[in-house]
Amino acid sequence: GGRMEVLEENEEEEQREEEELKALEISDELHNTETKMAMDQVCIPSDVPEFDWSCIDTSQLPSSYKTNSPREKKLLRIADHFLQQYTHLCPDRKPLFLHPVNECGVEKFVSTTVRPTLLPYTELYHWDGCASFISDYLAMEPLKSPFTPPSLLYSPTTILKYQRGNCFDFSVLLCSMLIGAGYDAYCVNGYATHNMCSLDETLEVCPMLRKPQEVPKEGVKKTKKYRVKSPLDLQSKFELQQEAKKKAETEATHKNKERREEKVMEVEKPTRDPLYGLRVHAWVLVLSGKREVPETFFINPFTGNSHSTMDEHFLGIESVWNHKNYWVNMQDCRNGCKDLIFDLGDTVCWEIMLSETDKPLQLLVDAEEENELSDRNMDDVEEEEEEDMSFAMPPSWVAPIQISLREFETRCSQGRKVILYKKAKLEKWAPYLNGNGLVKRLTVYADLGCTEVVEVREWFKNREDMLDMREVNKQTQLTTDYFRPGHLLSLKVHIYKSMEPETERVMEFYNEARVDGLQKRAENAAEMREYYVGRDDFKYLQHTEYGKRGKKISMAGTRTDINSRPIVQIKECFHRNLEKPADEDVAERVFLTTEEMIHLTYHLKDKYIIASKKDFFKPAERYRKQSEIMTPEMCITYQVGSSGKGKKLLHLCKLLQELTEEEKQLKQQVRQSEAEVLKILKIRENEEADIKLSVSIYNTERNEKRRQQYEATKNAKEDEFPGQEEQDLDYLAPFLIQTGHPEKMSKGQALRLRDDCLTDFKNRVIAKANIIQARFEKEVEELQKKNQQFQENQNQLSREEEADFLADYSETMFRIHILALRLNREKQTAPQKYLALEEKLRKDPRLAAHLSHA
């Protein structure tokens, strides 16, 4: 028996040693993983120093940060009791993230750390604006232990102050802003992949480069009953053999290319993670319903990107919470979050900590009936559990979250942020940080090493030349500038290779701001195309072709445009004018200036496939002065569908004269277009040489001129009306006027002045309260009438009428609520204001001598 005991003890010791060795191996592996994660912090710029959280100043924080209220203490007891039940029922699961320590060393329940806040910026009213702001404003810090939640959870105000935090800090702050904006948002404690936890996006495609998935269209083959027989195959067999050889060579090169791509794909594949499924991560869950959210989705707070709940990067959920409650996931997460049901009211899938108090009335009645049935079956229910069912979450201990306009505009930590993606790099800057207005730059590379640049996209803000974006394609050497509305010459887009004139370029304009309706102008050395929109003459295209220049002649007194490009042809295209017959409505005019010819093509008539045409041959210069008579040889007319004779020569002569005059005007217009191009290029060169940034007149920090004007007007008012502020705040002035402003005041007059002032204040407060009370009673009476009308006519109302009534009913309820708040505020603040006024009167220099002993 003794030997058996010794053997058993030896076996137990061996088992303990093996377990300790395994634990050491796991801890070493985790330590190596942590150091690797610390080295792989791609999102943190190298110029941002490491931060010591133990040195932060907590002396100025409110008392709610340093102590717990009685309700918070009770909540912690309930949380501990809930955790005991949870560990007893689920011994294999990890402990819950319930009440970590805050920056003052005080345990706080996670739901009370969420502080719903709506900030006064339009961008932060939408979830994507909030998410992008948080991801840009805060610097990411990895968790100290990758497989356990943090033991510390600081307040969102502290996180905002020091602009850094881990995934839990990011999620709490983002959730606070989303709930304040009206979203049904929750913080999530779960598990994710290594790349998501460490913010490593080097193998992810940049969101700005992702193309939308195209749905393939299934082509329906139609068999034609009547089809032309295929001709005989007369192709040479030798040519077929040569083509087969070429095809085999191309296939071989294609296979080699595929092999290279496969090797690249293997390099791009992420390495196997030894802690796959164990890495803790926090993110935000947004449920559908509120704010017209159609489908439940996740938000990764590190990147600000939205993800489907089916995303493979999210590997499981332990618990979720908001500012009202805490839920534990009881569903299987073997397939990640793909199969999870996010109905938090489902008690089988989600275990709730506190009973919900904001359910609809019918749900509360059902819950009460279920509780009564369960109470009959359970005889040993503790008193503490009964108290827990009626306990409501205490308010947040966090101070109001505030972000100044300067902080909101600065956005990026340290004013700059760099994100590395797969074959791309994204850089962000704060507005006004760069002198050229650059706020964002995306560089696309051809290789994973990011050495060969393919394309560069740059975004600008606050530029006076209205430049919004610039794309530079390094392969084609094309530069594309995009402008916001408001440019000096209504420029919208400028595509060019060089700023030299008469080179290949395309200019697009805001045609609404132009008199001629010009939408686009494309030109090179040989031609110029101009596209129009909304013109009265229905012209939509003008195409000018140029010839080669002759030798440059430099003579004294000659015009500067003597060596301008010679115009060979001008072509105009017109839309259909329904006020004219089709055979009289010109569709195309071609002026052949070198050949002295004019071609007119008219629109097609109905049920015709050939258009009417007129060709004019202008006489030579020497005969043009001798005679203005039109001869039949000068015009060839083809009139479709007309059996009679064409127009008389007189009409054709007038038409030719009009066309000749319009040709001169067109030539002038072409020269004006060329001059406008030169003017635009000159202006753009000057704008790029001297870049100026515009500052709003409301931005008093940066607009120095406006600030000086404001201070000058303020000083002028003070010089003109000295002591005006004191006169405006003189509460005794109305009563001193009645007594005639006596130089020396008796004690009786002083007491009378004080009593009159206090009585007048009391009467004003009572009158104001009576007005609010009367309005409140009137609104309540109207609400009762509407309720009675609705009950009487409920069966006769349509859905639209019922919806209108409910909207009106809720609006009346809102007015009643506001009036009740105002009335309550008046009752609470009136005594304090009265005592404050009495104290001011006692210290007033005009009354102090008489009231000091009163």
C-alpha positions in Angstrom: 0.0 0.0 0.0 2.9 2.4 0.8 4.6 1.7 -2.5 1.4 2.4 -4.4 1.0 5.7 -2.6 4.6 6.6 -3.5 4.1 5.7 -7.1 0.9 7.8 -7.3 2.7 10.8 -5.7 5.6 10.4 -8.3 3.1 10.2 -11.1 1.3 13.3 -9.8 4.7 15.2 -9.6 5.6 14.2 -13.1 2.2 15.4 -14.4 2.7 18.7 -12.6 6.1 19.1 -14.1 4.8 18.4 -17.6 1.9 20.9 -17.1 4.4 23.5 -15.8 6.7 22.9 -18.8 3.7 23.3 -21.2 2.7 26.5 -19.4 6.2 27.8 -19.8 6.3 27.0 -23.5 2.9 28.7 -24.0 4.0 31.7 -22.0 7.3 31.9 -24.1 5.3 31.6 -27.3 2.9 34.3 -26.1 5.9 36.5 -25.1 7.5 36.1 -28.5 4.1 36.8 -30.1 3.7 40.0 -28.0 7.2 41.3 -29.0 6.4 40.5 -32.6 3.1 42.4 -32.4 4.9 45.3 -30.8 7.4 45.4 -33.7 4.6 45.1 -36.3 2.7 48.3 -35.4 2.3 49.5 -38.9 -0.3 52.2 -38.0 1.9 54.1 -35.5 4.3 56.6 -37.2 7.9 56.3 -36.1 7.9 59.9 -34.8 5.3 59.1 -32.2 7.1 58.3 -28.9 6.0 55.5 -26.5 3.6 56.7 -23.8 3.7 55.9 -20.1 0.1 55.7 -18.8 1.2 55.6 -15.2 2.5 59.2 -15.4 -0.8 60.8 -16.4 -2.3 63.5 -14.2 -5.5 62.5 -12.4 -5.6 65.3 -9.8 -8.0 67.5 -11.9 -10.5 64.7 -12.7 -14.0 64.8 -11.2 -14.9 62.9 -8.0 -17.0 60.4 -10.0 -13.7 59.1 -11.4 -12.2 58.5 -7.9 -15.2 57.1 -6.0 -18.2 54.9 -6.5 -21.7 55.9 -5.7 -24.0 53.6 -3.7 -25.7 52.5 -6.9 -22.4 51.8 -8.6 -21.3 49.7 -5.6 -24.5 47.7 -5.7 -24.0 47.2 -9.5 -20.5 45.8 -8.8 -22.0 43.4 -6.2 -24.6 42.3 -8.8 -21.9 41.9 -11.4 -19.8 39.7 -9.1 -22.9 37.6 -8.3 -23.6 37.3 -12.0 -20.0 36.2 -12.7 -20.2 33.5 -10.0 -23.3 32.0 -11.6 -21.6 32.3 -15.0 -18.4 30.5 -13.9 -20.5 27.8 -12.2 -22.7 27.2 -15.4 -19.8 27.7 -17.9 -16.6 26.5 -16.2 -14.7 26.0 -19.5 -15.2 29.6 -20.7 -13.0 32.6 -19.9 -13.9 35.1 -17.2 -16.1 37.9 -18.3 -14.9 41.5 -18.9 -17.2 43.2 -16.4 -15.5 45.8 -14.1 -11.9 46.8 -15.0 -10.0 49.5 -13.2 -10.1 53.1 -14.5 -7.3 55.7 -14.6 -7.8 56.5 -10.9 -7.5 52.9 -9.8 -11.3 52.5 -9.1 -13.3 49.5 -10.5 -16.1 50.7 -12.8 -18.6 48.6 -14.6 -18.1 48.6 -18.4 -21.6 49.9 -19.2 -21.1 53.0 -17.1 -17.9 53.8 -19.0 -20.1 54.3 -22.1 -21.1 58.0 -22.2 -23.6 58.7 -25.1 -22.7 62.0 -26.7 -23.8 63.9 -29.8 -21.1 66.3 -30.9 -21.9 69.5 -32.8 -20.3 68.5 -36.1 -22.4 67.4 -39.1 -19.9 64.7 -40.1 -20.2 63.0 -36.7 -24.0 62.6 -37.1 -23.3 59.5 -39.3 -21.6 56.3 -38.3 -19.0 56.4 -41.1 -18.0 60.0 -40.0 -17.7 58.9 -36.4 -15.7 55.8 -37.3 -13.2 57.6 -39.6 -12.7 60.4 -37.0 -11.9 57.9 -34.2 -9.5 55.9 -36.4 -7.7 59.0 -37.6 -7.7 60.9 -34.2 -6.4 58.1 -32.0 -3.1 56.2 -32.2 -3.4 52.4 -31.8 -1.8 50.6 -28.9 -1.8 46.7 -28.8 -3.1 44.8 -25.8 -0.4 43.8 -23.3 -1.6 40.3 -23.5 -3.0 39.2 -26.8 -5.3 36.5 -25.4 -6.9 38.3 -22.3 -8.9 41.5 -22.1 -7.2 44.5 -20.4 -7.3 45.0 -16.7 -7.5 48.7 -17.2 -10.2 50.7 -19.1 -9.8 54.4 -19.1 -12.6 57.0 -19.6 -13.2 58.2 -23.1 -12.3 61.8 -22.0 -8.8 60.6 -21.0 -8.4 58.7 -24.2 -9.3 61.8 -26.2 -6.9 63.9 -24.2 -3.9 61.7 -24.9 -5.1 60.5 -28.3 -4.2 56.9 -27.9 -5.6 53.6 -26.7 -6.2 49.9 -27.3 -9.1 48.3 -29.1 -11.4 48.5 -26.1 -10.7 52.2 -25.6 -11.4 52.8 -29.3 -14.7 50.8 -29.1 -16.1 52.5 -26.0 -15.4 56.0 -27.4 -16.9 55.1 -30.8 -19.9 53.4 -29.2 -20.6 56.5 -27.1 -20.6 58.7 -30.2 -22.8 56.3 -32.2 -25.4 55.9 -29.4 -25.4 59.7 -29.0 -26.1 60.0 -32.7 -29.1 57.7 -32.4 -27.7 54.3 -33.5 -28.4 51.0 -31.7 -24.7 50.4 -31.0 -22.9 48.0 -28.7 -19.3 47.3 -27.6 -18.1 43.8 -28.4 -15.6 41.7 -26.5 -14.5 38.9 -28.8 -11.8 37.3 -30.9 -10.4 38.2 -34.3 -7.5 37.5 -36.6 -3.9 38.6 -36.1 -4.0 41.2 -38.9 -7.1 42.8 -37.4 -5.8 42.8 -33.9 -2.5 44.3 -34.8 -3.8 46.7 -37.5 -1.7 45.1 -40.1 -3.3 45.9 -43.5 -0.3 45.2 -45.7 -2.1 42.2 -47.2 -5.4 44.0 -47.5 -6.6 45.9 -50.6 -7.0 49.6 -50.0 -10.8 50.4 -49.6 -10.3 53.3 -52.1 -9.1 50.8 -54.8 -11.7 48.1 -54.3 -13.9 47.6 -57.3 -17.6 46.8 -56.9 -18.4 43.2 -57.8 -20.0 42.9 -61.2 -22.9 40.5 -61.5 -22.4 38.4 -64.7 -25.1 38.6 -67.2 -26.3 35.3 -68.7 -26.5 35.6 -72.4 -29.5 34.0 -74.0 -28.7 32.4 -77.3 -31.4 33.0 -79.9 -31.7 30.6 -82.8 -32.4 32.3 -86.0 -34.8 30.5 -88.3 -33.6 32.4 -91.4 -29.9 32.8 -91.5 -27.3 33.1 -94.3 -25.4 29.9 -95.1 -21.8 30.0 -94.0 -19.3 30.4 -96.9 -16.8 27.7 -97.9 -13.6 27.5 -95.8 -10.9 28.9 -98.2 -8.2 29.5 -95.5 -4.7 28.3 -96.1 -3.5 25.3 -94.0 -0.1 26.7 -93.8 -1.4 29.9 -92.2 -3.4 27.7 -89.8 -0.2 25.9 -88.8 1.6 29.2 -88.2 -1.3 30.5 -86.1 -1.3 27.3 -84.1 2.4 27.7 -83.4 1.9 31.3 -82.3 -1.0 30.2 -80.1 1.1 27.5 -78.4 3.8 30.1 -77.7 1.3 32.6 -76.2 -0.2 29.8 -74.1 3.3 28.9 -72.8 4.0 32.5 -71.9 0.6 32.7 -70.3 1.3 29.6 -68.2 4.6 31.0 -67.1 2.8 34.2 -66.1 0.3 32.2 -64.1 3.1 30.4 -62.3 4.7 33.7 -61.4 1.3 35.0 -60.1 0.8 31.8 -58.1 4.3 32.3 -56.5 3.4 35.9 -55.7 0.1 34.7 -54.2 1.9 32.3 -52.0 4.2 35.1 -50.8 1.1 37.3 -50.2 -0.6 34.6 -48.1 -0.5 35.3 -44.4 1.6 33.0 -42.2 -0.1 30.5 -39.9 -1.0 32.1 -36.6 -0.3 29.9 -33.5 -2.9 31.8 -31.5 -5.6 31.7 -34.2 -9.0 32.1 -32.5 -7.5 33.1 -29.1 -6.5 36.7 -29.9 -8.8 39.1 -28.0 -10.2 42.1 -29.9 -12.9 44.7 -29.3 -15.1 46.2 -32.0 -18.6 47.8 -32.3 -21.9 46.1 -33.2 -24.6 48.2 -34.9 -28.0 46.5 -35.0 -30.6 47.2 -37.7 -33.6 49.3 -37.0 -32.6 52.7 -35.6 -31.4 55.4 -37.9 -32.8 53.4 -40.9 -30.0 50.9 -40.6 -31.1 48.1 -43.0 -28.8 45.3 -41.9 -26.8 44.5 -38.8 -23.0 45.1 -39.2 -19.7 45.4 -37.4 -17.3 48.4 -37.3 -13.6 47.8 -36.8 -12.6 50.9 -34.7 -8.9 50.7 -35.7 -9.7 51.3 -39.4 -13.2 52.8 -39.3 -14.4 50.3 -41.9 -17.7 48.4 -41.8 -17.8 44.6 -42.1 -20.5 42.1 -42.5 -21.3 39.9 -39.6 -20.3 37.0 -41.9 -16.7 38.4 -42.2 -14.1 35.7 -41.6 -11.8 38.1 -39.7 -14.2 38.0 -36.7 -13.8 34.6 -34.9 -16.1 34.8 -31.9 -18.0 36.9 -29.3 -17.9 36.6 -25.6 -20.1 39.5 -24.6 -21.6 42.8 -25.7 -22.7 45.8 -23.7 -24.1 49.3 -24.1 -24.9 52.1 -21.6 -28.0 50.2 -20.3 -27.1 46.5 -20.0 -24.7 43.7 -20.5 -25.3 40.5 -22.6 -23.3 37.2 -22.7 -23.2 35.2 -25.9 -24.4 31.6 -25.3 -24.1 30.5 -29.0 -21.5 28.3 -30.5 -18.7 30.2 -32.3 -16.9 27.3 -34.1 -17.7 29.0 -37.4 -16.8 32.4 -36.1 -19.7 34.9 -36.2 -21.3 33.6 -39.3 -24.1 31.6 -37.6 -24.7 34.0 -34.7 -28.2 35.4 -34.1 -28.1 39.0 -33.0 -31.5 39.2 -31.4 -30.5 40.3 -27.9 -34.0 39.6 -26.6 -33.6 35.9 -27.3 -32.7 34.5 -23.8 -31.5 31.2 -25.3 -28.8 32.9 -27.4 -28.0 35.8 -25.1 -27.9 35.8 -21.3 -28.8 39.3 -20.0 -27.4 40.6 -16.7 -30.1 43.2 -15.8 -33.8 43.0 -16.6 -34.6 45.4 -19.4 -36.8 48.3 -18.3 -37.3 50.0 -21.8 -39.4 47.2 -23.3 -42.9 47.8 -24.8 -45.8 47.5 -22.4 -47.0 44.2 -23.9 -43.6 42.6 -23.6 -43.4 43.7 -19.9 -46.8 42.1 -19.2 -45.6 38.9 -20.8 -42.4 39.0 -18.8 -44.3 39.5 -15.6 -46.5 36.5 -16.3 -43.5 34.4 -17.0 -41.8 35.6 -13.8 -45.0 34.6 -11.8 -44.9 31.1 -13.3 -41.3 30.7 -12.6 -41.7 32.0 -9.0 -44.3 29.3 -8.3 -41.9 26.6 -9.5 -38.8 28.0 -7.6 -39.0 28.0 -3.9 -35.4 29.0 -3.1 -35.0 32.4 -4.9 -32.7 34.7 -3.1 -33.7 38.2 -2.1 -30.6 39.7 -3.9 -31.8 38.2 -7.3 -35.2 39.7 -6.8 -33.6 43.1 -6.3 -31.4 42.6 -9.3 -34.5 42.1 -11.6 -35.7 45.7 -10.8 -32.2 47.3 -10.7 -31.6 49.9 -13.4 -28.1 50.8 -14.7 -26.7 53.9 -13.0 -25.7 56.9 -15.1 -22.2 57.1 -16.6 -19.4 58.3 -14.3 -17.6 59.8 -17.3 -17.5 63.6 -17.7 -19.1 65.0 -20.9 -17.2 64.2 -24.0 -16.0 67.4 -25.7 -14.0 67.9 -28.9 -13.0 71.4 -29.9 -13.2 72.7 -33.5 -9.4 72.8 -33.7 -9.1 69.2 -32.5 -11.8 68.1 -34.9 -10.0 69.8 -37.8 -6.6 68.4 -36.8 -7.9 64.9 -36.9 -4.7 62.9 -37.3 -2.5 62.2 -34.3 0.5 64.5 -34.7 -1.2 66.0 -37.7 -0.1 63.1 -40.0 -1.0 59.4 -40.4 0.4 56.7 -42.8 -1.4 53.5 -43.6 0.3 50.7 -45.6 -1.9 48.5 -47.7 -1.2 45.8 -50.3 0.7 47.5 -53.1 -0.5 50.9 -51.8 0.3 53.6 -49.2 -2.3 56.1 -47.8 -1.1 59.3 -46.2 -3.3 61.8 -44.3 -2.6 65.3 -43.1 -4.5 67.9 -41.1 -6.0 70.8 -43.0 -3.6 73.8 -43.3 -0.7 71.7 -42.3 0.7 71.6 -45.8 1.1 74.9 -47.6 -0.4 73.5 -50.8 -3.6 72.3 -49.0 -2.7 68.6 -49.4 -4.8 66.5 -46.9 -4.6 63.0 -48.4 -2.3 61.1 -50.8 -2.7 57.5 -52.1 0.3 56.0 -53.8 -0.3 52.8 -55.8 2.7 50.5 -56.5 3.2 47.7 -59.0 5.0 45.4 -56.6 4.7 44.2 -53.0 8.0 45.9 -52.1 6.4 49.2 -52.9 9.3 50.4 -55.1 7.7 51.0 -58.5 5.1 53.7 -58.5 2.1 53.2 -60.8 -0.3 56.0 -59.8 -0.5 58.8 -57.3 -3.8 60.4 -56.2 -3.8 63.6 -54.1 -6.7 65.4 -52.4 -6.7 69.1 -51.4 -8.8 71.4 -49.2 -9.2 75.1 -48.8 -7.4 76.1 -52.0 -8.4 79.3 -53.6 -8.0 77.8 -57.1 -10.6 75.3 -56.1 -8.3 72.3 -56.9 -9.9 69.3 -55.2 -8.0 66.2 -56.5 -5.1 65.3 -58.7 -4.3 62.0 -60.3 -0.8 61.3 -61.8 -0.4 58.2 -63.9 3.3 57.3 -64.0 2.8 54.9 -66.9 1.0 57.2 -69.3 2.4 60.4 -67.8 -1.1 61.8 -67.7 -2.0 64.3 -65.0 -5.7 64.9 -64.2 -6.8 67.8 -62.0 -10.3 68.0 -60.6 -11.8 71.3 -59.4 -14.7 72.2 -57.2 -17.3 74.7 -58.5 -16.1 78.3 -58.3 -12.9 78.4 -60.5 -12.1 81.7 -62.2 -12.8 80.2 -65.7 -15.4 77.5 -64.6 -12.8 74.8 -65.0 -14.0 71.3 -63.8 -11.4 68.8 -65.1 -8.0 69.3 -66.7 -6.2 66.3 -68.2 -2.7 66.9 -69.6 0.9 65.7 -70.1 2.5 69.0 -70.2 1.5 72.7 -69.5 3.0 73.7 -72.9 0.4 75.1 -75.3 -0.8 73.1 -78.4 0.0 69.7 -76.7 -2.5 67.0 -76.0 -5.0 68.0 -73.3 -8.7 67.8 -72.3 -10.5 70.5 -70.4 -14.0 70.1 -68.9 -16.0 73.0 -67.7 -19.1 73.6 -65.5 -21.3 74.4 -68.5 -24.0 76.0 -66.3 -21.6 78.8 -65.4 -20.7 79.5 -69.0 -22.7 81.6 -71.5 -21.7 79.5 -74.5 -22.6 76.2 -72.8 -19.2 74.7 -73.4 -18.8 71.4 -71.5 -15.6 69.9 -72.8 -12.6 70.9 -75.0 -10.2 68.3 -76.2 -7.2 69.4 -78.4 -3.8 68.4 -79.7 -1.5 69.8 -82.3 -3.7 68.7 -85.2 -7.3 69.2 -84.0 -9.6 70.6 -81.4 -13.0 69.3 -80.4 -15.5 71.3 -78.4 -18.7 69.8 -76.8 -21.7 72.0 -75.9 -24.8 71.4 -73.8 -28.1 73.4 -73.7 -27.5 75.8 -76.5 -30.3 77.7 -78.2 -28.9 76.8 -81.7 -28.8 73.1 -80.7 -25.1 72.8 -81.5 -23.4 70.0 -79.5 -20.0 69.6 -81.3 -17.5 71.7 -83.1 -14.5 70.0 -84.6 -11.6 72.0 -85.9 -8.7 70.5 -87.9 -5.4 72.3 -88.4 -2.7 72.1 -91.0 1.0 72.4 -90.7 2.6 75.8 -90.2 4.6 77.5 -92.8 7.9 79.2 -92.1 7.8 81.8 -89.4 7.9 85.4 -90.9 9.2 88.1 -88.6 8.4 91.4 -90.1 8.1 94.8 -88.4 4.5 95.9 -87.8 3.0 92.4 -88.4 0.3 90.9 -86.1 1.4 88.5 -83.3 -0.9 85.7 -84.6 0.6 85.6 -88.1 2.1 82.2 -87.4 -1.0 80.7 -85.8 -2.0 77.2 -86.9 -3.8 77.3 -90.3 -7.4 76.1 -90.1 -8.2 73.3 -92.6 -11.7 72.4 -91.7 -14.4 73.3 -89.2 -17.2 70.8 -88.6 -20.4 71.6 -86.6 -23.0 69.1 -85.4 -26.5 70.0 -84.3 -29.4 68.3 -82.4 -32.8 68.1 -84.0 -34.9 71.3 -83.8 -38.5 70.1 -83.8 -39.8 73.6 -84.9 -38.3 73.1 -88.4 -39.0 70.4 -90.9 -36.4 67.6 -90.9 -35.2 68.4 -94.5 -34.6 72.1 -93.5 -33.0 71.4 -90.1 -29.2 71.2 -90.5 -27.6 68.2 -88.7 -24.0 68.8 -89.8 -22.1 71.7 -91.4 -18.5 71.3 -92.7 -16.5 74.3 -93.8 -13.5 73.2 -95.9 -11.5 76.5 -95.7 -8.6 75.4 -97.9 -10.8 73.9 -100.6 -13.4 76.8 -100.5 -16.3 74.3 -100.0 -19.2 74.0 -97.6 -21.1 70.8 -97.0 -24.6 70.8 -95.4 -26.3 67.6 -94.2 -29.9 67.8 -92.9 -31.7 65.6 -90.4 -33.5 62.4 -91.6 -37.1 62.6 -92.4 -39.5 60.0 -91.0 -39.4 56.7 -92.8 -36.3 57.7 -94.8 -32.8 56.3 -94.6 -30.9 59.0 -96.6 -30.6 62.6 -95.6 -30.9 65.7 -97.8 -27.6 67.4 -98.7 -26.2 70.6 -100.1 -22.7 71.2 -101.3 -21.5 74.8 -102.0 -18.4 75.7 -104.1 -17.3 79.2 -103.4 -15.9 81.1 -106.4 -12.2 82.0 -106.6 -11.0 85.2 -105.0 -10.4 87.0 -108.3 -14.0 86.2 -109.5 -15.7 86.9 -106.2 -15.3 90.7 -106.5 -16.4 90.8 -110.2 -19.8 89.2 -109.8 -22.1 88.3 -107.0 -24.3 86.2 -109.2 -25.0 82.6 -108.2 -24.5 80.0 -110.9 -25.9 76.4 -110.9 -22.4 75.0 -110.8 -21.8 76.6 -107.5 -24.3 74.4 -105.6 -25.1 70.7 -105.8 -28.4 69.9 -104.0 -29.9 66.5 -103.2 -33.4 66.8 -101.8 -34.9 63.6 -100.4 -38.6 62.8 -101.2 -39.1 65.9 -103.4 -40.3 65.4 -106.9 -40.4 69.1 -107.7 -37.6 71.5 -108.4 -35.3 72.7 -105.7 -35.0 76.2 -104.4 -34.3 79.1 -106.7 -30.8 80.4 -107.2 -31.6 83.6 -105.3 -32.4 81.7 -102.1 -29.2 79.6 -102.6 -27.2 82.8 -103.1 -28.5 84.3 -99.8 -27.8 81.0 -98.0 -24.2 81.0 -99.4 -23.7 84.6 -98.2 -25.0 83.7 -94.7 -22.7 80.6 -94.6 -19.7 82.7 -95.7 -20.3 85.2 -93.0 -20.8 82.5 -90.4 -17.5 80.9 -91.5 -15.7 84.1 -90.7 -17.3 84.2 -87.2 -16.4 80.6 -86.7 -12.8 81.3 -87.5 -12.8 84.1 -84.9 -14.4 81.8 -82.4 -11.7 79.2 -82.9 -9.0 81.9 -82.4 -10.9 82.9 -79.2 -10.9 79.3 -78.0 -7.2 79.1 -78.6 -6.6 82.3 -76.7 -8.8 81.0 -73.8 -6.7 77.8 -73.6 -3.5 79.9 -73.4 -5.2 82.1 -70.7 -6.2 79.1 -68.7 -2.7 77.6 -68.9 -1.2 80.9 -67.8 -3.6 81.2 -64.9 -2.9 77.6 -63.8 0.9 78.2 -63.9 0.5 81.3 -61.7 -1.9 79.4 -59.3 0.6 76.6 -58.9 3.5 78.9 -58.5 1.8 80.9 -55.7 -0.6 78.6 -54.0 -3.0 80.4 -51.6 -5.3 78.8 -49.1 -8.7 80.3 -48.2 -9.8 80.8 -44.6 -13.4 81.1 -43.5 -14.4 84.5 -41.9 -15.7 82.5 -39.0 -12.3 80.9 -38.3 -11.0 83.5 -35.9 -7.8 81.5 -35.1 -6.5 81.5 -38.7 -8.2 84.5 -40.2 -5.9 87.2 -38.8 -7.6 90.1 -40.8 -11.0 89.2 -39.5 -9.8 89.0 -35.9 -8.1 92.4 -36.1 -11.3 93.9 -37.5 -13.4 92.4 -34.7 -11.0 93.6 -32.0 -10.9 97.1 -33.6 -14.7 97.4 -33.6 -14.8 96.1 -30.0 -12.3 98.6 -28.8 -14.1 101.4 -30.7 -17.4 100.6 -29.0 -15.7 100.5 -25.6 -14.1 103.9 -26.3 -17.4 105.4 -27.5 -19.5 104.0 -24.7 -17.4 103.5 -21.6 -19.1 101.6 -18.9 -21.9 100.5 -21.2 -21.7 96.9 -19.9 -22.1 98.1 -16.3 -25.1 100.2 -17.3 -26.7 97.2 -19.1 -26.4 95.1 -16.0 -27.6 97.7 -13.5 -30.6 96.0 -11.9 -31.4 99.1 -9.8 -31.7 101.6 -12.7 -35.5 101.2 -13.3 -36.1 102.0 -9.6 -33.5 104.8 -9.3 -35.3 106.6 -12.1 -38.5 106.7 -10.1 -36.7 108.3 -7.1 -34.7 110.7 -9.4 -31.2 109.4 -8.7 -30.7 111.0 -5.3 -27.0 111.8 -4.5 -27.4 110.9 -0.8 -29.8 108.1 0.1 -31.5 107.6 3.4 -31.8 104.2 5.1 -35.6 104.1 4.4 -35.0 104.8 0.7 -32.4 102.1 0.5 -34.7 99.5 2.2 -37.5 100.5 -0.1 -35.3 100.2 -3.2 -34.2 96.7 -2.1 -37.7 95.6 -1.4 -39.1 97.0 -4.6 -36.3 95.2 -6.6 -36.9 91.9 -4.9 -40.7 92.1 -5.2 -40.5 92.9 -8.9 -38.2 89.9 -9.4 -40.5 87.7 -7.5 -43.6 88.9 -9.5 -41.7 88.3 -12.8 -40.8 84.8 -11.8 -44.4 84.0 -10.7 -45.8 85.5 -13.9 -43.4 83.4 -16.0 -44.3 80.2 -14.1 -48.0 81.0 -14.5 -47.6 81.4 -18.3 -45.8 78.1 -18.6 -48.4 76.4 -16.3 -51.2 77.7 -18.5 -49.5 76.5 -21.7 -48.9 73.1 -20.0 -52.6 72.7 -19.0 -53.7 73.7 -22.5 -51.5 71.1 -24.1 -52.6 68.4 -21.7 -56.3 69.3 -22.5 -55.6 69.1 -26.2 -53.8 65.8 -25.8 -56.9 64.3 -23.9 -59.2 65.5 -26.7 -57.0 64.0 -29.4 -56.8 60.7 -27.5 -60.6 60.6 -27.1 -61.1 61.4 -30.9 -58.7 58.6 -31.8 -60.5 56.1 -29.6 -63.8 57.0 -31.1 -62.7 56.9 -34.7 -60.0 54.3 -34.5 -61.8 51.7 -36.7 -62.7 54.3 -39.4 -59.2 55.7 -39.9 -56.9 54.6 -42.7 -53.3 53.8 -42.2 -52.1 57.2 -43.5 -54.6 59.0 -41.2 -53.6 56.9 -38.3 -49.9 57.6 -39.0 -50.6 61.3 -39.2 -52.4 61.2 -35.9 -49.7 59.3 -34.2 -47.1 61.8 -35.4 -49.3 64.7 -34.2 -49.8 62.9 -30.9 -46.1 62.4 -30.3 -45.4 66.0 -31.2 -47.9 67.2 -28.6 -46.3 64.8 -26.0 -42.9 66.3 -26.8 -44.2 69.8 -26.2 -45.8 68.7 -22.9 -42.5 67.2 -21.9 -40.5 70.4 -22.7 -43.0 72.6 -20.8 -42.8 70.3 -17.8 -39.0 70.5 -17.8 -39.1 74.3 -18.1 -41.6 74.6 -15.3 -39.6 72.3 -13.1 -36.4 74.2 -13.9 -38.1 77.5 -13.0 -39.2 76.1 -9.6 -35.7 74.8 -8.8 -33.7 77.8 -9.9 -36.0 80.6 -8.8 -35.0 80.4 -5.0 -31.3 80.4 -5.9 -31.7 83.4 -8.2 -33.7 85.2 -5.5 -30.9 84.7 -2.9 -28.2 85.6 -5.4 -30.0 88.9 -6.2 -30.5 89.6 -2.5 -26.8 89.1 -1.9 -25.9 91.4 -4.8 -28.2 94.2 -3.4 -26.5 93.8 0.0 -23.0 94.3 -1.6 -24.1 97.1 -3.9 -22.0 100.2 -3.1 -25.1 102.5 -3.3 -27.0 100.4 -0.6 -24.2 98.7 1.3 -24.0 101.4 4.0 -27.6 101.1 4.9 -28.1 97.3 4.4 -25.0 96.0 6.2 -26.9 95.6 9.5 -30.4 94.9 8.0 
